[in-house]
Amino acid sequence: MKFTVTVATAAHEQYAKAISQLIQQAAIARGTGIAKRPPEYIRRKMQEGKAIIALQENQVAGFCYIETWGHRQFIANSGLIVHPDYRKHGLAKKIKKAAFKLSREKFPKAKLFGITTSLAVMKINSDLGYRPVTFSELTTDKDFWKGCQSCPNYDILTRNEQKNCLCTGMLYDPKEKESKKWNVRNQIKKYERWLRLKREAFLKKKQPILKIKLFAKS
């Protein structure tokens, strides 16, 4: 199956409503980790050239957009989605790589970051040079964290004073040497266990007591 993965422009605005619906469906299916976006927001990202769209003929197969925070010191590749009919074709990785490339071209000095509950996304981010970090290393821009309000687990973030949640923070720093990059694939079993314990602890409204060394560079 062939896909066209490209920078979205105003010519793709006809797909904004379908993309918005896909994002909403993904948010419901995951139960966490993705903010809902109306069609108007999607169109604006297309007009600004800050989005990646994947098409299979004339159908939307996937999407991702760029957001800037903290006076453009931080960049987030957000809203990564793949239509259920087009999964298991490596499309998410292709879209994420394209969004990463676009971000680096537009904002070469900025740090790229994201928060996610998806182990698949963590693997992709790891391959691109991201590493897991505490929320204190991410942007302090209040508008970014307001975007979490649509998440059903927002109360976990607020009761932990924005220091922790079910999501894992990941960061790519262009100034960081390649030797310091982290690879989740080398610690996959350990990380899966940590995510499970983290979810169980937070959903029981307890602070997790985890002594697993997850952030070691590999």
Secondary structure, 3 states (H helix, E strand, C coil): CCCEEEECCHHHHHHHHHHHHHHHHHHHHHCCCCCCCCHHHHHHHHHCCCEEEEEECCEEEEEEEEEEECCCCEEEEEEEEECHHHCCCCHHHHHHHHHHHHHHHHCCCCEEEEEECCHHHHHHHHHHCCEEECHHHCCCCHHHHHHHHHCCCHHHHHHCCCCCCCCEEEEECCCCCHHHCCCHHHHHHHHHHHHHHHHHHHHCCCCCCCCCCCCCCC
